[in-house]
Amino acid sequence: MLINPGSPQRAIRDASTPLIDFAKASAVPGGFGFLDRFGAVEKNRPPECLITARMTYCFSIATLAGIPDVERFAVHGVASLYGTFRDETWGGYAGALGGTPPSQRKRAYDTCFVALAASSAATAGIAGADELTTDVADLLETRFWSADAGALVESWDREFAEPEPYWGANANMHGLEAMLALYGYSRNTAWRDYGLRIAETFINRHARAAKWWLNEHYGPDWTPLPDFNADTPRHEFRPYGMTPGHLFEWSRLLLQLESTFDLPPVWLREAAAGLYETAVDHGWAIDGKKGFVYTVDWNGRPVISDRPHWVTAEAISAAATWSHLTSDPRYAAQFQEWADYAQTHFIDTAHGSWHHLLDADNRPSYAIWSGKPDIYHALQATLVPLLPIAESTARAVITADSGRRQHRGPERSPAKG
């Protein structure tokens, strides 16, 4: 789909509406449920905080974009996060509504997505979002943020008495994303500074020392754990080895962070470039077939050659961001190649949304996800190419609508589906 430079909001609406329409079926009492491959709720799975937060975020962005009949879904999500998922006794948010002990553990990963959803919803003027944003911001700052470590505590037990003896890059990467969104909403530079500390810890210290590879797992004393989950390499959130998709995600977020400074730290651009190149070199078609593998070992050999949709989505978003920022045609060419790949292999024209996983031969697979649980990554890949660089997608949608910045870079969205 070509952008109409005179109507950025129309381009945004046209690109994102099919995904948003697919997601509407996920609304259930108490939150948002898991969608199967056909777009129906999986009735045997209770609503989870992560999915509810991600869907609330997507509906909030859609509200900002002016898509009709979506605000009520964002309202439902905010009410669910601040209602059914909020632990009124101990604070924080339950992982799921099933009531089992693991569902009551308080994870930074979930909390960061609540913060992303809340601040985006508040930016869109969704009822109740200001209160949710205040609650989750206080939780991040008082319970999860470690000033000594420059990182977020991975998780706590329900009572916030025992922290998990582990530091993880994945949760902290989404911490950077959430803090940029909180900054975009509140204009409180403390959130941007927390995000910068996270980036310094994981990227400027650890990834730089490894020549822009990133070990995502660390013990309580920050000892790297390169063999972490070697026996469960398909883990959805903490896989063994290096994850090229996360390097793309970090690269984009560092550029978004850079955009918030008049005089940004000079290492941000260098690090963003180093991570991007590592991801390209060790992710794309490394096994001789089109697509990005899930993980590689520390010698660069594929561990899991399945292709998660989110890795391609993040590669598209990163390439588009670099193309916006520079005049280097290489980024535009990579964006085009990866967008065409997504259009051919991931976007499900029959049933909607994106297939969440392909096998090594680029056929739909359900080895990790049983269906299409949410649209978060796909929506980002759809919108980022249409938006200016800003601290958050919510702020970028507002900026695009105002026409304060001229659009540069890729000239079509990769994903209608």
C-alpha positions in Angstrom: 0.0 0.0 0.0 1.4 3.4 -1.0 1.5 6.3 1.4 -0.6 9.3 0.5 1.7 12.1 1.8 -1.2 14.4 2.1 -3.2 12.1 4.4 -0.9 10.2 6.8 -3.8 9.3 9.1 -5.7 7.7 6.2 -2.6 5.6 5.4 -2.3 4.5 9.0 -5.9 3.6 9.2 -5.9 1.7 6.0 -2.8 -0.3 6.9 -3.9 -1.2 10.5 -7.6 -1.7 10.2 -7.5 -5.4 9.0 -5.4 -6.4 12.0 -7.5 -4.4 14.4 -10.7 -6.0 13.0 -9.2 -9.5 13.5 -8.3 -8.6 17.1 -11.8 -7.6 18.2 -12.9 -11.2 18.6 -10.4 -11.6 21.5 -12.5 -9.5 24.0 -13.8 -11.7 26.8 -15.0 -11.0 30.3 -12.1 -9.8 32.4 -9.6 -9.1 29.5 -8.6 -10.4 26.1 -8.3 -14.1 25.3 -5.9 -16.1 23.0 -7.0 -16.3 19.4 -6.6 -19.5 17.5 -5.4 -19.7 13.9 -8.9 -18.9 12.6 -9.5 -15.9 14.9 -11.7 -17.5 17.6 -10.9 -17.4 21.3 -9.3 -20.5 22.7 -11.9 -21.3 25.4 -9.6 -23.5 27.5 -7.1 -20.7 28.2 -7.9 -18.0 30.7 -7.1 -14.4 29.9 -3.5 -13.5 30.6 -2.1 -10.1 31.6 0.4 -10.1 28.8 -2.1 -10.6 26.0 -4.6 -8.2 27.6 -2.0 -5.5 27.9 -0.8 -6.0 24.3 -4.3 -5.9 22.9 -5.1 -2.9 25.0 -2.1 -1.2 23.6 -3.1 -2.0 20.0 -6.6 -0.8 20.5 -5.3 2.4 22.1 -3.0 3.1 19.1 -6.0 2.4 16.8 -8.0 4.9 18.7 -5.3 7.5 18.3 -5.3 6.7 14.6 -9.0 7.4 14.3 -10.2 3.9 13.4 -13.9 3.6 14.1 -15.4 1.3 16.7 -12.2 0.6 18.7 -12.2 2.9 21.7 -14.6 0.6 23.5 -12.1 -2.2 23.3 -9.4 0.0 24.7 -11.7 1.0 27.6 -12.4 -2.7 28.2 -8.7 -3.4 28.3 -7.9 -0.6 30.7 -10.8 -1.6 33.0 -9.6 -5.2 33.0 -5.9 -4.4 33.8 -6.9 -2.1 36.6 -9.7 -4.4 37.8 -9.5 -8.2 37.3 -5.7 -8.3 36.9 -4.7 -5.9 39.7 -3.8 -7.4 43.0 -5.5 -5.2 45.5 -3.8 -6.9 48.4 -0.2 -6.8 47.5 -0.1 -4.6 44.4 1.0 -5.4 40.9 -0.8 -7.5 38.3 -1.6 -11.2 38.2 -0.1 -13.1 35.2 -3.3 -14.8 34.5 -6.9 -15.2 35.8 -6.5 -18.9 36.4 -5.6 -18.5 40.1 -2.7 -21.0 40.1 0.5 -20.0 42.0 2.6 -19.3 38.9 -0.1 -16.9 37.6 0.3 -14.8 40.7 4.0 -14.2 40.3 4.7 -10.5 39.4 6.8 -10.3 36.3 8.6 -7.3 35.0 7.8 -8.4 31.5 4.1 -8.3 32.1 4.3 -5.0 34.0 6.2 -3.3 31.2 3.4 -4.2 28.8 0.9 -2.8 31.3 2.9 0.4 31.4 3.0 0.5 27.6 -0.7 -0.1 27.3 -1.6 2.3 30.1 0.5 5.3 28.8 -0.7 4.7 25.2 -4.3 4.6 26.4 -3.8 7.7 28.5 -2.3 9.5 25.5 -5.4 8.5 23.5 -7.7 9.8 26.3 -9.1 6.4 27.2 -11.3 6.4 30.4 -9.4 5.2 33.4 -6.0 5.1 31.7 -4.6 8.0 33.8 -5.2 6.0 37.0 -3.8 2.8 35.5 -0.7 4.7 34.3 -0.1 6.2 37.8 -0.4 2.8 39.4 1.9 0.9 37.0 4.5 3.7 36.9 4.7 3.7 40.7 5.0 -0.1 40.6 7.9 0.0 38.1 9.7 2.7 40.0 9.3 1.4 43.6 9.2 -2.4 43.1 11.1 -3.3 39.9 13.6 -0.6 39.3 17.1 -1.3 40.7 19.2 1.9 40.7 22.3 -0.2 41.8 22.0 -2.6 38.8 20.6 -0.1 36.3 18.0 -2.7 35.4 14.6 -4.1 36.3 14.2 -7.0 38.7 13.0 -9.9 36.6 10.1 -11.0 38.9 8.8 -11.2 42.4 6.6 -13.5 44.4 3.1 -12.3 44.9 4.0 -10.5 48.2 7.0 -8.7 46.7 9.2 -10.4 49.3 11.5 -12.6 47.2 13.0 -11.4 43.9 14.0 -13.9 41.2 17.8 -14.5 41.2 18.2 -13.7 37.6 18.7 -10.7 35.4 17.2 -10.9 31.9 17.6 -8.7 28.8 14.2 -9.4 27.3 12.2 -7.9 30.1 14.6 -5.0 30.3 14.3 -4.4 26.6 10.6 -4.0 27.0 11.3 -1.9 30.1 13.1 0.5 27.8 10.1 0.5 25.5 7.7 1.1 28.4 9.8 3.9 29.8 10.0 5.7 26.5 6.2 5.5 26.3 5.8 6.8 29.8 8.2 9.6 28.9 6.2 10.3 25.8 3.0 10.6 27.8 4.2 12.4 30.9 7.2 14.3 29.5 9.0 13.4 32.8 12.6 12.9 31.7 13.2 10.6 34.7 11.6 7.8 32.6 13.9 8.5 29.6 16.9 8.4 32.0 15.8 5.1 33.4 15.6 3.7 29.9 19.0 5.1 29.1 20.4 3.3 32.2 18.9 0.0 31.0 20.5 0.5 27.5 23.8 1.3 29.1 23.7 -1.9 31.3 22.7 -4.4 28.6 24.0 -2.8 25.4 26.8 -0.4 26.1 28.4 -2.7 28.7 27.5 -6.3 27.9 26.8 -6.3 24.1 29.7 -3.9 23.4 32.0 -6.2 25.2 30.8 -9.1 23.1 31.2 -7.2 19.8 27.4 -6.6 19.5 26.3 -10.1 20.4 24.0 -10.2 23.4 23.8 -12.8 26.0 20.3 -12.3 27.4 20.7 -14.3 30.7 22.6 -13.4 33.8 22.8 -14.8 37.3 22.1 -12.6 40.4 25.7 -11.4 40.5 25.6 -10.6 36.7 27.6 -13.7 35.7 26.7 -14.4 32.1 24.7 -17.7 31.7 25.5 -18.7 28.0 24.0 -22.2 28.5 20.8 -21.0 30.1 17.8 -23.1 28.9 20.1 -25.2 26.6 17.7 -28.1 27.4 14.6 -26.1 26.5 15.8 -24.0 23.5 12.3 -23.3 22.2 11.4 -21.3 25.3 9.0 -18.5 24.3 10.6 -15.8 26.4 14.0 -17.1 27.5 15.5 -19.2 24.7 19.0 -20.6 24.7 21.6 -18.8 22.5 21.4 -15.4 20.8 18.1 -14.1 19.5 18.6 -12.0 16.3 15.0 -10.6 16.6 15.8 -9.0 19.9 18.9 -7.3 18.4 16.6 -5.7 15.8 14.3 -4.6 18.5 17.0 -3.1 20.6 18.4 -1.3 17.5 15.1 0.4 16.8 14.5 1.3 20.5 18.0 2.8 20.7 17.2 5.1 17.8 13.9 6.0 19.4 15.8 6.8 22.6 18.3 8.9 20.6 15.5 11.0 19.1 14.5 12.3 22.6 17.8 14.1 23.1 19.0 17.4 21.7 22.5 16.1 22.2 22.2 12.3 22.5 25.0 10.1 23.9 27.2 9.3 20.9 27.3 5.6 21.6 23.6 5.1 20.9 23.9 5.3 17.1 27.0 3.1 17.1 25.4 0.5 19.3 22.1 0.5 17.2 24.2 -0.1 14.1 26.3 -2.8 15.6 23.2 -4.7 16.8 21.4 -4.4 13.5 24.4 -5.7 11.5 24.8 -8.7 13.9 21.1 -9.5 13.5 21.3 -9.4 9.7 24.5 -11.4 9.5 23.4 -14.1 11.9 19.6 -14.1 11.3 18.6 -13.7 7.7 18.7 -16.9 5.6 21.6 -18.2 7.7 20.4 -21.8 7.0 20.2 -21.1 3.2 16.5 -20.4 3.1 14.6 -17.1 3.2 13.6 -16.0 6.6 15.0 -15.2 10.1 15.8 -18.1 12.4 14.7 -17.9 16.0 18.1 -18.5 17.7 21.7 -19.2 17.0 24.4 -20.7 19.2 27.6 -18.8 20.2 29.3 -20.0 17.0 26.6 -18.5 14.9 25.0 -21.9 14.0 21.2 -22.1 14.0 19.7 -23.7 17.1 16.0 -23.2 16.3 15.5 -22.6 12.5 11.8 -22.0 12.9 10.8 -18.5 11.9 8.7 -16.6 14.5 6.6 -13.9 13.0 7.8 -11.4 15.6 11.4 -11.6 14.4 10.5 -10.7 10.8 8.2 -7.9 12.2 11.0 -6.4 14.3 13.4 -6.7 11.3 10.9 -4.7 9.2 10.5 -2.1 11.9 14.2 -1.7 12.4 15.0 -1.4 8.7 12.2 1.1 8.2 13.6 3.2 11.2 17.1 3.2 9.8 15.7 4.1 6.3 13.8 7.0 7.9 17.0 8.2 9.6 19.5 7.9 6.7 19.7 8.1 3.0 21.4 4.7 2.7 19.4 2.7 0.1 20.6 -0.5 1.6 18.1 -0.1 4.4 15.2 0.6 2.1 16.2 -2.5 0.0 16.3 -4.7 3.1 12.9 -3.3 4.3 11.4 -4.1 0.9 12.8 -7.7 0.8 11.6 -8.5 4.3 8.3 -6.8 3.8 7.7 -8.9 0.6 8.8 -12.0 2.5 6.2 -11.2 5.3 3.5 -10.6 2.7 4.2 -13.9 1.0 4.7 -16.2 3.9 3.3 -14.7 7.2 0.2 -12.8 6.3 -2.8 -15.1 6.4 -5.0 -13.8 3.6 -7.6 -16.5 4.3 -8.2 -16.1 8.0 -6.5 -12.8 8.9 -3.6 -11.6 10.9 -0.1 -13.2 10.7 0.9 -16.8 11.1 2.8 -16.6 14.4 5.4 -19.3 13.4 6.8 -20.9 10.3 9.0 -23.9 10.2 12.4 -24.0 8.5 10.7 -24.5 5.1 8.4 -21.5 5.6 5.3 -23.5 6.3 2.9 -22.5 9.1 3.9 -24.3 12.4 2.4 -24.5 15.8 5.4 -25.7 17.7 5.4 -22.7 20.0 2.0 -21.0 19.7 -1.2 -22.8 19.0 -2.7 -19.9 17.1 -2.4 -16.2 16.8 -2.5 -14.9 20.3 -2.1 -11.1 19.6 -1.3 -8.5 17.0 1.3 -6.5 18.8 4.4 -7.2 16.7 2.4 -7.3 13.4 0.8 -4.0 14.1 4.2 -2.4 14.9 5.6 -3.7 11.6 2.6 -2.3 9.8 2.8 1.2 11.4 6.4 2.0 12.0 7.2 2.3 8.2 4.4 4.9 8.0 5.5 7.0 11.0 8.2 9.5 12.0 10.8 8.4 14.5 9.6 9.3 18.0 9.9 7.9 21.5 6.8 5.8 21.2 4.3 4.7 18.6 1.6 6.7 20.3 3.7 9.9 20.1 4.6 9.1 16.5 1.0 8.7 15.5 0.2 12.1 17.0 3.3 13.6 15.2 2.3 12.1 11.9 -1.2 13.5 12.2 0.1 17.0 13.1 2.3 17.1 10.0 5.1 18.6 12.0 7.7 16.3 10.4 8.2 15.3 6.8 8.0 11.6 6.1 11.1 9.9 4.7 12.1 6.4 4.1 10.1 3.3 2.9 7.0 4.3 1.0 4.6 1.5 1.8 3.4 -0.6 4.7 4.5 -4.2 4.5 1.5 -5.7 6.1 -2.2 -5.6 5.5 -3.6 -8.6 7.2 
